[in-house]
Amino acid sequence: MNSSPSSSRTGLALKKKLINPAPSRKEHQLPPQQQPLKPEEPQISNEEINAGAQSFASGENHGSTVYTFNPHIDVARTSQSSSTMKRCEIKLLDDQNCSPYRYMREKLTDKIEALDERIEYFINLFKKCHNIKEIFDPSRPNQEPITTVGRICCDSEGKLNTSSIMLESSQNLVDGINVTGNVLDVSKIYELPLLPMPVTSTAAITNYNYGKARLNGGDMTVVVAAGPFTMESNLDFVPFAQLMENMKSVKPDVLILMGPFIESNHALIKSGEIDYALETIFSKFISYPIRQFIKSSPASQVIMIPSVKDITHYGAVFPQPPFEQTLNHSLGIPPGVLLYPNPAQFRINEIVFGVGANEIISHLSAAECQRNLTTERMVQLCRHVLEQQSFYPIFPPYTGVNLSLTHSNRLQLKVLPDVLILPSRHLHYFVKVR
């Protein structure tokens, strides 16, 4: 039994193998999860589809519109018809590092240096914005009011509160001494300057919107969907299949898909109750519907952004490189799909998108300490991301977030995005305009 090719299988697949003896060497066949999967012939049984479809269809608000932003504006027209010409130009912003990296190799000194570099960055930014020549050491007593810059943190374990505030400034400024809440008055906090807006020439905007090879005066349609894409009780991915079927009629110019596609903490995966290899599940239930959608709408472009909860992605740290190109064959990802990192900043024509597939809004809500808030709560939480110029401006990170500090420069916003997309599983949906 130890030499059986099925010895690496788990859960139900292993139980079945123990009941059915292995065939002779001459009659040996690859187990189901190792059989090469033909993209055109997914092995999905009708029983699996029907059971999953019934469970999905019985869900609350299935197929209904729960919120419409600016309902007075007409819905965008589908103007692609049967054209195969892609009407949108999509590209990552400059200086965005997408290369893979090794994790679990960070030294404590490297983490300290990364935090210190970020504080120094904001010191220089603050001096330039407010025309201040000198930043003072907050740990030294002064007879006159001084201006200082630092990272607000807690002086003990637990949630930040008004009596536990500590200001951590740069090592060059305070020499390792941080000011505690006993002597720190936070009645006035300067706002940080926002990043500049992206700039596009008038000629380029005209070409994007009215050029014959572009929108030609028509509407641009962008659809965004975030995982998980299956029910908690099964791995049938019927919601994802329904989504991709709907896209065949919508025919968007761009479809942005964010992970998790196959969630690592799904109950069936944690218990080992799966009959196929994870690559096969991804190829059958994720890649194949995407492939069929691209065939029916060749003018559409698809962007895939992973999540740290994606079990088929090799990196479980944040920030996260794209799905590896070398895995495209085993995962069955169709050619032409744009594989972007998490987070990602990219242009669709002249519009800049900032997308983070990780939970951040609820983490900011849990970490924030505020009093007498004058702005709307959700607006304030999103503003933290823009003002701090980072897709994850929290340290220490929320429990369960594997944050790589030495690669935190990949979390840095390049410009102020026109559209910021931050999905959340724990907060109510909302749309805000700045």
Rosetta blueprint (number, residue, H / E / L):
1 M L
2 N L
3 S L
4 S L
5 P L
6 S L
7 S L
8 S L
9 R L
10 T L
11 G H
12 L H
13 A H
14 L H
15 K H
16 K H
17 K H
18 L H
19 I H
20 N L
21 P L
22 A L
23 P L
24 S L
25 R L
26 K L
27 E L
28 H L
29 Q L
30 L L
31 P L
32 P H
33 Q H
34 Q H
35 Q L
36 P L
37 L L
38 K L
39 P L
40 E L
41 E L
42 P L
43 Q L
44 I L
45 S L
46 N H
47 E H
48 E H
49 I H
50 N H
51 A H
52 G H
53 A H
54 Q H
55 S H
56 F H
57 A H
58 S L
59 G L
60 E L
61 N L
62 H L
63 G L
64 S L
65 T L
66 V L
67 Y L
68 T L
69 F L
70 N L
71 P L
72 H L
73 I L
74 D L
75 V L
76 A L
77 R L
78 T L
79 S L
80 Q L
81 S L
82 S L
83 S L
84 T L
85 M L
86 K L
87 R L
88 C L
89 E L
90 I E
91 K E
92 L E
93 L L
94 D L
95 D L
96 Q L
97 N L
98 C L
99 S L
100 P L
101 Y L
102 R L
103 Y L
104 M L
105 R L
106 E L
107 K L
108 L H
109 T H
110 D H
111 K H
112 I H
113 E H
114 A H
115 L H
116 D H
117 E H
118 R H
119 I H
120 E H
121 Y H
122 F H
123 I H
124 N H
125 L H
126 F H
127 K H
128 K H
129 C H
130 H H
131 N L
132 I L
133 K L
134 E L
135 I L
136 F L
137 D L
138 P L
139 S L
140 R L
141 P L
142 N L
143 Q L
144 E L
145 P L
146 I L
147 T L
148 T L
149 V L
150 G L
151 R E
152 I E
153 C E
154 C E
155 D L
156 S L
157 E L
158 G L
159 K L
160 L L
161 N L
162 T L
163 S L
164 S L
165 I E
166 M E
167 L E
168 E E
169 S L
170 S L
171 Q H
172 N H
173 L H
174 V H
175 D L
176 G L
177 I L
178 N L
179 V E
180 T L
181 G L
182 N L
183 V L
184 L L
185 D L
186 V L
187 S L
188 K L
189 I L
190 Y L
191 E L
192 L L
193 P L
194 L L
195 L L
196 P L
197 M L
198 P L
199 V L
200 T L
201 S L
202 T H
203 A H
204 A H
205 I H
206 T H
207 N H
208 Y H
209 N H
210 Y H
211 G L
212 K L
213 A L
214 R L
215 L L
216 N L
217 G L
218 G L
219 D L
220 M L
221 T L
222 V E
223 V E
224 V E
225 A E
226 A E
227 G L
228 P L
229 F L
230 T L
231 M L
232 E L
233 S L
234 N L
235 L L
236 D L
237 F L
238 V H
239 P H
240 F H
241 A H
242 Q H
243 L H
244 M H
245 E H
246 N H
247 M H
248 K H
249 S H
250 V H
251 K L
252 P L
253 D L
254 V E
255 L E
256 I E
257 L E
258 M E
259 G L
260 P L
261 F L
262 I L
263 E E
264 S L
265 N L
266 H L
267 A H
268 L H
269 I H
270 K H
271 S H
272 G L
273 E L
274 I L
275 D L
276 Y L
277 A L
278 L H
279 E H
280 T H
281 I H
282 F H
283 S H
284 K H
285 F H
286 I H
287 S H
288 Y H
289 P H
290 I H
291 R H
292 Q H
293 F H
294 I H
295 K H
296 S H
297 S L
298 P L
299 A L
300 S L
301 Q E
302 V E
303 I E
304 M E
305 I E
306 P L
307 S L
308 V L
309 K L
310 D E
311 I L
312 T L
313 H L
314 Y L
315 G L
316 A L
317 V L
318 F E
319 P L
320 Q E
321 P L
322 P L
323 F L
324 E L
325 Q H
326 T H
327 L H
328 N H
329 H H
330 S H
331 L H
332 G L
333 I L
334 P L
335 P L
336 G L
337 V L
338 L E
339 L E
340 Y L
341 P L
342 N E
343 P L
344 A E
345 Q E
346 F E
347 R E
348 I E
349 N L
350 E L
351 I E
352 V E
353 F E
354 G E
355 V E
356 G L
357 A L
358 N L
359 E L
360 I L
361 I H
362 S H
363 H H
364 L H
365 S H
366 A H
367 A H
368 E L
369 C L
370 Q L
371 R L
372 N L
373 L L
374 T L
375 T L
376 E L
377 R H
378 M H
379 V H
380 Q H
381 L H
382 C H
383 R H
384 H H
385 V H
386 L H
387 E H
388 Q H
389 Q L
390 S E
391 F L
392 Y L
393 P L
394 I L
395 F L
396 P L
397 P L
398 Y L
399 T L
400 G L
401 V L
402 N L
403 L E
404 S L
405 L H
406 T H
407 H H
408 S H
409 N H
410 R H
411 L H
412 Q E
413 L L
414 K L
415 V L
416 L L
417 P L
418 D L
419 V E
420 L E
421 I E
422 L L
423 P L
424 S L
425 R L
426 H L
427 L L
428 H L
429 Y L
430 F L
431 V L
432 K L
433 V L
434 R L
